[in-house]
Amino acid sequence: MVNEAGIVIDNALLYADAILRSHTDELTGLFNHRYFHERLGEEIARSSRFGTALSLIMMDLDLFKPYNDIYGHVAGDEVLRQIGQCVKHSVRGIDIPCRYGGEEFTIILPETRLDDAYTVAERIRKTIELEMFTKQIPLTASLGLASWPTDGVIKEELIACADGAMYLAKAMGRNQTCLSTEVLPTPTSLKKGKATQEILGMVYALAAAVDAAVDAKDHYTYGHSKKVAQSAIALAEALDLPPPKIATIRATAMLHDIGKIGIPDGTLTKPDRLTDEEWKLLKTHPQMGAQIIRHVPDLANCVPGIQHHHEHWDGTGYPSGLSGENIPLDARIIAIADAYAAMTSIRPYRKAMSPQNAIEELRRSAGTQLDPKLTELFVTVTEASLSQKVETQ
């Protein structure tokens, strides 16, 4: 029995070792490219389930190709081994350091916000810089940071944002860390030379289709998307966001309810309280909208705002139960504009609130449903606008 038990244990250890080797990059000892994609998908799913933040570091060695060409592949491989050790010793036990390919590395940081991830990235960069300087090797590293769900809700979007930040770090002189927020969101079609007017035309065509479909079901919501867009733009401008970001928020506001196309008429127009099943169905519209927009490359930046505009500051919203600043900025802006537009419009079950009453209701919701700082700024902007209208009348 002891011998048989020993064989079982040996086989289990061999199997575990085989699994580990299949996930490991032989040269650096870090996890490999395939494992990176598996774990990133798993960590995004986990963050979505529990409403926690997730950050991603993309790192590339500066001037590695010339070094490899001059000193040979053997020397280049030795450097990569040393870099792997620098990375491994600079991260926490729960972090997932991987060799992405060539001289590129990635680190998945579970339950880590962007500002904390920056601290880790800088620790890695400085460790590499000191190690290479000590060994008189003329190499440094450039790093880019992105966070879920602010920079993307699927792994491809998150990788693209981190990659863009990394290349910005290289463009700004190498040997530094850049955040995804420093990269202006440029539509892919602009990179290909498509005219801005064509993109805006597509946005407004989609928005018109949404309004036509939803308005046909519920005439009380007529023009709702335009009202939300106007308020969202006013708040975005008050935040002094860059023009490309404001353009993204405008498009997101126009399309935030696109998922309602898939909701039955009776649910949208029902004057009475919804049943649990009807409410459950209605709450799917942010995710349905995100799924629709995700397939339009020029509108990919709108996905986080559309998917999460019903999250609450205190974590009681949907679909992911995100809280605080883990909710994408676009979504927090849309949530305030959406609430104000809804309260100041007629509904089947109530009259429209006055702007003053709606503002008081927003203040009561600050800190629970809505971002308190953004709400106060929105109130300030809206009151100034209302005062200006009174003066001109």
N, C-alpha and C positions, 0 to 999 in steps of 0.2 A: 504493500500500500504506500509505503514511504517512497519507493522508487517510482511508482506511477504518479504520485503527487508531484515528485520532482520533475518528471517529464512534462506534466501539465504546466508547471510553473515556468520551466525553461521555454516551452512553446509560447506561452503568453508573453514572456520577456522578449523573445525573438520577434513575435508579431508586433509588439509595441515599438521595438527598435526599428523594424521595417517601416512602420507608419511614420515614425519620427524622421527617418532618412528620406522618405518620399516627400516630406514637407520642408526639407532643409537644403539650403544652397551649400554645396560641398566646399566651395572656395572660401566663403566668408563665415560659415556657421550660422548665418541668419536664416529666417524662413525664406522660401522661394516665391517666385512670381505667382504660381498657381495657388499656393496657400494664401497669399496676400488677398487675392480676389475672393476666395472662399470666406476668409475671416472678415473682410470688409463688409460683405453682404450680410453675414451673421450679426456683426456688431451694429449695423444700421437697423436691422430688424429688432435687435434687442433695445436699442435706444428709442426706436419708435414705440415699442411695447411699454417701456417704463418711463418715457418722457425725459430721458437724460441726454446730455450733450455728448458729442463725439467729434474729435479732431483728427486731421490727417496731415502728416508732414511728407512732402516730396523733396528729395535732396539729390543734387547732382554735383559731382566733383568738378572743380574749375580747372581747365587746361589739362585734363587727364590724357586726352588723345595725343597731344604733342609729347607729353612725358612718356607715354607708352611707345610712341614711334622712335624716340631717341634712345631710351634705355632698354627697350625690349619687353616682350610679354611676360617674361618671368618676373622682372622687376615690377611691372604693372600689377600682376597677380598678387605679389607680396604686399603692395600698397593697399589693394582691395581687402586683403585679410586684416591688415592693421586698421583700416577704416571700419570694417565690420566689428572689431573689438571695441573701437572707440564708441560706436553707436550702442553696442550691447551694454557697455558699462555706464552709459549716460541716460538710460531710460529706466522706468520702474518695472517691477516684476509683471504687472498686468499689461504693460505696453507690448506691442507686436511689431518688432523691427524686421524688415524684409529687404532682400535684394531684389529690386524691381527688374533689373537687367543692365548689363554693361556696368557703367559707373553710376547708375541711378539707384537710389535707396528710398524706401518708404517706411514710415512708422505710424501705425494706427494707435491712437490714444483714446481708449474707452473712458467715458465719464469725465471728459476733459474739455473745458471751454477754451475759446481761442486765446485768451490772454495767458492762461496757464500753459497752453501748448507752446506759446511763444517763448516762455521761460525754458521749456525743455529743448526747443529748437536751438536757442542761443547757447545752451549748455553743450549740445552736440557740436555746434559750429566751433565754439571756442576750444573744445577738447581736441577736435581734429586739427585746428589751426596750431595749437601748442605742440601736439604730437608730431605734425609734419615739420614744424619749425625746428624742433629739437633734433630731428633726424635729417635736417637740411634737405628736405624734399619740398620743392616749390609748388605745393598743391594746397588749395583751400576748398571750401564747399559753399554752394548757394542753396538756400532752402526756401520753400514756399509752404504756406499754411492755409488750410480751409477747414470749415467746421460744418457739421450736420446739425440742424437742417437748414441753417441760414444760407449756405452756399450751394445747396442741392439736396434733394430728397432721395435720389438714387445714386449708386456708387459711381456711375460714369460721370455724372455732373460734379460730384465731389472731387474725383480725380482730376477732371478738367480744370476746376478752380485752383486746386493746389498746384497743378502743373503750370498754370498761367502765372501764379504768384512766384513760382520758382524761376521762370524765365524773366520775370520782371526783375528779380534779384540779380540775375546775370546781366541784364541790360543796364542796371544802375551801378555796375562796377564790380560785381561778384563779391564773394566772401561776406554775405549778409543774409538776413532773413526778411522776407516780405510776407505780408498778410494778403489774403484774397480780397479784403476790403479796399486795398490800395490799387487793385486792378479795375479800371472802369469797365462795366459790363457792355461789351460791344456785340451786337447781333452778328451771328455767323455770316449772314448775308452781306453785311457791310464789309466784312473781310474779303468777300468775293467780289466786291464792287457793286452790289445791287443798290439802287437808289433808295434813300431813306423814305421817300414818298411812297414807293411800292410797298415797303414794310408797313408803314402807317395805314396805307390803304387796306392791306390784308387784316390788320388789327381791327379797323373800324368796320370792315365787312363782316368779320366774325362777331363783333359786338352787336351789330345791327341784327344779325341772325339770331343771336341770343335774345335781344330785346323783343324781336318780333315773335319768337317762339314762346317766351315767358309771358309777354304782355297779352298774347292771344289767350293764354290760360288764366291770367290774373291781371285785369286792367288796372288794379290798384297799384301795381308795381311799375307803371309806365314811366319810363325815363329814369328808373332807379339807378342804373349803371352810370349814367351821365352825372347824376347828382353825387354819387360816391366818388367818381373820378375827379370832379371839381374840388370836393373837400379834401381828398387825398393829395392832390397836387398842391393845394394851399398849404397843407401841413408839411409836405416834402420840401417845398420852397422855404418855409420857415425854418426848417432844419438845415438849410443851406446845402442840400445834397447836390452832387454834380448833375448836369443836364442829362447824361445817359441814364443815370439812376432814376431821375424823375420821369423820364420817358418809359422806363420799365414799370414804374408804379402806376403811371397813367394807363398803360396797356393792361396791367393786372387788375386795376379797378374796373375797367370796362368789361373784363372777362371773368370777374370773380364768381359770378353765378352761372357760368356756362353749363355746369353740371346739372342744373335744374331742368335742362331739356329732357333728361331721363326720368324725371319725377312725374307720376300720374297727375292729371288735371285735378282730380278730386282732392288730392292731398294739398296741392298748392293753393287751391281756392276755398278750402273748407273753412267756414266761418266759426265753427266750434273748436273746442280743444281737440288736438290730435290724439289718437290712440297710441299706445306704446309702439305698435308695429308701424304705424304711419310716421311717427317721430323718428324711429330707427331708420326708416327709408329716407326721410328728408335729410338726415344727418350724413348720408352718403354722398351728397352733392359736391362737397369740396374735393373728395378723392376722385369722383367721376370727372369733374372739371379738370383736375390735374392730369388724369389719364388722357383726356382729349388733347390738351395743350402740349403734353409731353411729345407728341408726334409731329409738332410743328417746330422745326429747328430754330426759326427766328424768334420764337416766343418761349424758348426754354427757360429764360430768366424769370418768367412769370410763374413758373410752377410752384415754388415755395410759398409765394403770397396767396395763390389760389387755394392750395391744399390746406393751409394753416390759418386762414382768416377767421375761423371760428374757435381757435384756441383761446383760453382765458389766462390772464396774468397769474391767477392762483392755481392753475393746473387743472381746473374742472371742465375745460372745454373739450372739443373734439377736432379731428379724429385721433390725435396721438396723445392728448393729455399733456402737452408741453406747457411749461410755466416760465414766467419771467423773461429774461433776455434769451432764453433758449428758443423762444418763438422768433421766427425771422422778422426783421425790421419791417419789410414790406407788408407782412401779414398783420403786424400790430397797427400799422398806419391804416390799412384797409378796414380793420375791425372797428376803429373809431369812426371813420368816415361812413361805414356801412350802418353803424348804430344810429348816428345822427340823421342820416338820410331816411332810415326806416321810421324813426320817431317823428320826423317832421312831415311824413307823408300819410295820406289816408289809408286805412286798412279796413277789411270787411268787418272787423270786430271792434274798431274804435276810430275816433276822429284823429286828425293830425294834431300833434303837440305844437305849441308855439316854440319858436327858437329858444326863448329864455327857459321854458320848462325842460326842453330837451337838453340844454346845457347843464341844468341842475341835475338831471338824471345821469348825464355823463360823469359829472363830478362824484355822484354817489357810487358809480360803477368803477371809478378809478381805484386801482389796487386790488380789485377782485377780478372783474371781467377785463378791464382795460389797463394798459400801461399808464401808470400815474403821471409820469413826466410828460409823455406825449399827449395825454389827455389835457393837462394843464396848458400846454403850448397850443393845442387845438382850440381850447376855449378862448385863450387870449386872441388868437388870430380871428376866430369867428365873431367874437364880441366887437373887435375893431372893424370888421367888415360890416356888421349890422349897424354899428354907430355911423359909419360912413354913408350907408344907404339912407339912414334917417336924415342926415345932414343935407343930402342932395335932393331929398323930396320936397 
